[in-house]
């Protein structure tokens, strides 16, 4: 028998938690949705200090349930998470063996009456909203700040934009929804003086301006994008080469540029300004470890891992999708963030980034559908530079 009162509201809780190191700096995020319309009713996130992924996931679950209880204590709640462990344990199908998990599970079970909450696993790519909140909380904690919801938080979650009852079994890809895709038009910045020399140029070294060639490339891209039309917003890395490229397009479109720190290039640490060969001569062990496992915990000497770049690029992606759902957004960024988004859309491993080529002012395009599916429409289109 359900513990929810007859006629009570239907709510959906989507929750996630993460740890950068496992254990390491951790945080959670959770969102409460109306179970019929998909309207966002509440968001919560918190930096937890140092703990494991599983603890952070349970903390996100508890916070989401409490937020739902505060809205409607008699509700029937469906929890959706990408943690198979938490879903199976809370559903009673798996035993809770770890002593740290047992009190957390008991706390989660005590929020609502028995029978009022059901649990459902969903793929990670569908849990974008809660994942974004968790990463925002971790980023805020790293800055010594407390997470607070943004003033322009979306009224609906992008995955539930269609005002119909939620499906009992989420699908990915061919969901049959009539809702339009959100398209990210990905533009790499124009050339700088370091580009033809193939030197590492990231967030940790100089901030070079566009060269004369780069300025011409930016204008050519701007002309092509303006001629095609349909762009509803422009978001850019704040680094000078992207800023100048984005502004060239925005002027033609009559739009303002929003700057997002998550779209910065990798911090290449001690490799900044070096060629690949020079970095290999000076830091051979680090470079070989990085090449063997680009998706692991090894990055350029003293720099940033591709995993960290992909994580923040994903947060920036989700913000852009939430802000411009169903429309086209121009994203001006660098090689690594753009390649990361392409690999994530393909479901390809980080090593695939070494097999992708992105030319200065090259355009790529990804469509993100409300049912969680993605479609890559073009990669490194430079036709506008040759007309």
C-alpha positions in Angstrom: 0.0 0.0 0.0 1.3 3.4 -0.9 2.2 5.8 1.9 1.1 8.8 -0.2 -2.3 10.2 0.5 -5.0 9.6 -2.2 -4.9 12.4 -4.7 -1.5 13.6 -3.5 0.9 15.2 -6.0 3.2 13.2 -8.2 6.8 14.4 -7.9 10.1 13.4 -9.5 13.4 13.7 -7.7 16.6 13.6 -9.8 19.7 13.4 -7.8 23.4 13.0 -8.2 26.7 13.3 -6.3 30.3 13.2 -7.2 33.8 13.2 -5.8 36.8 14.5 -7.6 39.3 11.9 -6.5 37.0 9.3 -4.8 37.6 10.1 -2.0 38.2 13.8 -2.8 36.4 17.1 -2.9 32.7 16.2 -3.3 29.3 17.6 -3.7 25.7 16.8 -4.6 22.9 18.2 -6.6 19.2 17.4 -6.7 16.1 18.8 -8.5 12.4 18.3 -7.8 10.1 18.2 -10.8 6.4 18.2 -11.2 5.6 14.6 -12.2 3.1 15.6 -14.9 4.5 18.8 -16.4 8.2 18.5 -15.8 8.2 21.9 -14.2 11.2 22.6 -11.9 9.9 23.1 -8.4 13.1 23.1 -6.4 16.9 22.8 -6.8 19.4 22.0 -4.1 23.2 21.5 -4.1 26.0 21.5 -1.5 29.7 21.1 -1.3 30.5 18.3 1.1 34.2 18.5 1.6 36.1 15.3 1.2 34.1 12.0 0.8 33.5 9.2 -1.7 31.2 9.2 -4.7 28.7 6.9 -3.0 28.4 9.0 0.1 27.9 12.1 -2.2 25.2 10.2 -4.1 23.3 9.3 -1.0 23.6 12.8 0.3 22.1 14.1 -3.0 19.2 11.6 -2.6 18.5 12.7 0.9 18.5 16.4 0.0 16.2 15.8 -3.0 13.7 13.8 -0.9 13.7 16.5 1.8 13.1 19.2 -0.8 10.2 17.2 -2.2 8.8 16.6 1.3 8.9 20.3 2.0 6.8 20.9 -1.1 4.3 18.0 -0.6 4.6 15.6 2.3 1.8 13.5 0.9 3.3 13.1 -2.6 4.0 10.0 -4.5 7.7 10.4 -5.4 9.7 8.8 -8.2 13.4 9.0 -7.7 15.6 8.8 -10.8 19.4 8.4 -10.4 22.3 7.2 -12.6 23.8 5.4 -9.6 22.9 1.7 -10.0 24.2 1.1 -6.5 21.9 3.6 -4.8 18.8 2.6 -6.8 19.3 -1.1 -6.2 20.0 -0.7 -2.5 17.1 1.6 -1.9 14.8 -0.7 -3.9 15.8 -3.5 -1.6 17.3 -5.7 -4.3 20.9 -5.3 -3.1 22.3 -5.6 0.4 24.0 -2.6 1.9 27.3 -4.0 3.0 29.3 -0.8 3.6 28.9 0.6 7.1 29.0 4.2 5.9 26.0 3.6 3.6 23.6 2.0 6.1 22.8 5.1 8.2 22.5 7.2 5.0 20.0 4.7 3.5 18.0 4.7 6.8 17.9 8.5 6.7 16.6 8.5 3.1 13.9 5.9 4.0 12.7 8.1 6.9 11.9 11.2 4.8 8.6 9.9 3.4 6.2 7.2 4.6 6.9 3.6 3.6 5.7 2.9 0.0 5.6 6.6 -1.1 8.9 6.5 -2.9 9.9 4.4 -5.9 13.4 4.2 -7.5 14.4 4.1 -11.1 17.8 4.0 -12.7 18.5 6.2 -15.7 21.5 6.7 -18.0 24.0 9.3 -16.9 23.4 11.4 -20.0 19.8 11.9 -18.9 20.8 13.1 -15.4 22.3 16.3 -16.7 20.4 18.7 -14.4 21.4 17.1 -11.1 24.9 16.4 -12.4 25.3 20.1 -13.3 24.1 21.2 -9.8 26.6 18.8 -8.2 29.5 20.2 -10.2 28.4 23.8 -9.5 28.5 23.0 -5.8 32.0 21.4 -6.1 33.2 24.4 -8.1 31.8 26.8 -5.5 33.4 24.8 -2.7 36.8 25.0 -4.5 36.4 28.8 -4.5 35.5 28.8 -0.8 31.9 29.8 -1.6 28.5 28.4 -0.9 26.4 27.3 -3.9 23.3 29.4 -4.6 20.8 28.8 -7.4 21.2 31.2 -10.3 18.7 34.0 -10.8 17.9 32.8 -14.3 17.4 29.1 -13.4 15.1 27.4 -16.1 11.5 27.0 -15.3 11.6 23.5 -16.8 14.3 20.9 -17.0 15.4 20.5 -20.7 14.8 16.7 -20.6 11.1 17.3 -19.7 10.2 20.3 -21.8 7.2 18.6 -23.3 4.2 19.0 -20.9 3.1 15.4 -20.9 3.2 12.7 -18.2 6.7 11.3 -17.7 7.2 7.9 -19.4 7.5 5.0 -17.0 10.6 3.8 -18.9 12.9 6.6 -20.1 14.2 6.2 -23.6 17.3 7.7 -25.2 17.5 8.7 -28.9 14.3 7.9 -30.7 11.7 8.9 -28.1 9.2 10.2 -30.6 8.9 13.6 -28.9 7.9 16.5 -31.2 10.0 19.0 -29.1 12.8 20.5 -31.1 16.4 19.8 -30.5 18.8 22.4 -29.0 21.7 22.9 -31.3 25.2 23.9 -30.2 27.2 25.4 -33.1 30.8 24.9 -31.9 33.4 27.4 -33.3 37.1 27.1 -32.5 38.7 30.5 -32.3 40.8 32.0 -35.0 44.6 31.6 -35.3 47.1 33.2 -33.0 50.9 33.5 -33.4 51.3 30.2 -31.5 49.0 28.2 -33.7 51.1 27.7 -36.8 54.1 26.7 -34.6 51.9 24.1 -32.9 52.7 25.2 -29.4 50.6 24.4 -26.4 48.4 27.4 -25.6 46.0 26.9 -22.8 44.7 28.7 -19.8 47.9 28.6 -17.8 50.2 30.6 -19.9 50.1 33.7 -22.1 46.7 34.9 -23.4 47.5 35.6 -27.0 45.4 37.7 -29.3 44.3 36.7 -32.8 46.9 37.2 -35.5 46.0 39.0 -38.7 45.2 35.6 -40.2 43.1 34.8 -37.1 41.2 38.1 -37.5 40.4 37.3 -41.1 39.2 33.8 -40.1 37.0 35.2 -37.4 35.4 37.6 -39.8 34.9 34.8 -42.4 33.2 32.6 -39.8 31.1 35.6 -38.7 29.9 36.3 -42.2 28.9 32.6 -42.8 27.1 32.2 -39.5 25.2 35.5 -40.0 24.2 34.5 -43.5 22.9 31.1 -42.3 20.9 32.8 -39.5 19.0 31.2 -36.7 21.4 31.7 -33.8 19.7 32.7 -30.6 22.7 33.2 -28.3 26.4 33.4 -28.2 28.5 32.0 -25.3 32.3 32.0 -25.3 35.5 31.2 -23.4 36.7 34.4 -21.8 40.2 34.0 -23.2 41.2 36.8 -25.7 41.3 34.7 -28.8 37.8 33.4 -28.2 36.5 36.7 -27.0 37.6 38.4 -30.2 36.2 35.6 -32.4 32.8 35.6 -30.6 32.5 39.4 -30.7 33.0 39.3 -34.5 30.0 37.0 -34.9 27.9 38.7 -32.2 28.2 42.1 -33.8 26.8 40.8 -37.1 24.0 39.0 -35.2 23.1 41.9 -32.9 23.6 39.7 -29.8 25.5 40.0 -26.6 28.3 37.5 -25.7 28.0 35.6 -22.5 31.4 34.4 -21.1 31.7 31.0 -19.4 34.8 30.0 -17.5 34.0 26.3 -18.2 34.8 26.8 -21.9 38.5 27.8 -21.3 41.2 25.7 -22.8 43.1 23.1 -20.8 45.7 24.5 -18.4 48.8 22.8 -19.9 51.0 23.6 -16.9 54.7 23.4 -17.6 54.0 22.6 -21.2 52.5 26.0 -22.0 54.3 27.6 -24.9 56.2 24.4 -25.8 55.9 22.3 -28.9 54.9 18.6 -28.5 58.5 17.6 -29.2 59.9 20.1 -26.6 57.4 18.9 -23.9 58.4 15.3 -24.7 62.1 16.1 -24.3 61.7 17.9 -21.0 58.9 15.8 -19.5 59.1 12.4 -21.2 57.5 10.3 -18.5 54.6 12.7 -18.0 53.9 12.9 -21.7 53.9 9.2 -22.2 51.6 8.6 -19.2 49.2 11.3 -20.6 49.2 9.7 -24.1 48.5 6.2 -22.7 45.5 7.3 -20.6 44.2 10.8 -21.6 41.0 10.2 -19.7 42.8 9.3 -16.4 44.3 11.3 -13.6 47.4 12.2 -15.5 47.6 15.6 -17.2 50.3 17.8 -18.6 53.0 18.4 -16.0 51.5 20.7 -13.3 48.4 21.2 -15.5 44.8 20.0 -15.9 43.5 16.6 -16.9 41.2 16.1 -19.9 38.7 14.6 -17.4 38.5 17.9 -15.6 38.1 19.8 -18.8 35.4 17.5 -20.0 33.5 17.9 -16.7 33.4 21.7 -16.8 32.7 21.6 -20.6 29.6 19.4 -19.8 28.4 21.9 -17.2 28.7 24.7 -19.7 26.9 22.6 -22.3 24.0 22.0 -19.9 23.7 25.7 -19.0 23.6 26.6 -22.7 20.9 24.0 -23.4 18.8 25.1 -20.4 19.0 28.8 -21.4 18.3 28.2 -25.1 16.1 25.1 -25.2 14.9 24.2 -28.7 17.1 26.9 -30.3 20.6 27.2 -31.7 23.5 28.5 -29.6 26.9 29.5 -30.9 29.7 28.3 -28.5 33.1 29.7 -29.1 35.8 27.7 -27.5 39.1 25.8 -27.9 40.3 22.5 -29.1 40.0 20.4 -26.0 36.5 21.6 -24.8 35.1 21.2 -28.3 36.6 17.8 -28.8 35.4 16.7 -25.3 31.8 17.7 -26.3 32.1 15.8 -29.6 33.4 12.7 -27.8 30.7 12.8 -25.2 28.0 13.1 -27.9 29.5 10.1 -29.7 30.0 8.1 -26.5 33.6 7.8 -27.5 36.5 7.4 -25.1 38.8 10.4 -24.4 41.5 8.8 -26.5 39.3 9.6 -29.5 40.3 13.2 -29.1 43.7 12.5 -30.5 41.9 11.3 -33.7 39.9 14.5 -34.2 41.2 17.5 -36.1 39.9 21.0 -35.4 41.2 23.8 -37.5 41.3 27.5 -36.5 37.7 28.9 -37.0 36.4 25.4 -37.8 32.7 24.7 -37.2 31.2 21.6 -35.6 27.5 21.1 -34.7 25.7 18.9 -32.2 22.0 18.6 -31.8 20.7 17.6 -28.3 17.2 16.2 -28.2 14.8 16.5 -25.2 14.7 12.7 -24.9 18.5 12.5 -24.2 19.6 11.7 -27.7 22.4 13.5 -29.6 23.2 13.9 -33.3 26.5 15.2 -34.6 25.7 17.1 -37.8 29.2 18.3 -38.8 32.8 18.3 -37.6 35.5 20.9 -38.5 33.7 22.5 -41.3 36.1 25.1 -42.8 34.3 25.7 -46.1 33.6 29.4 -45.1 37.4 30.0 -45.0 37.8 29.1 -48.7 35.1 31.2 -50.4 
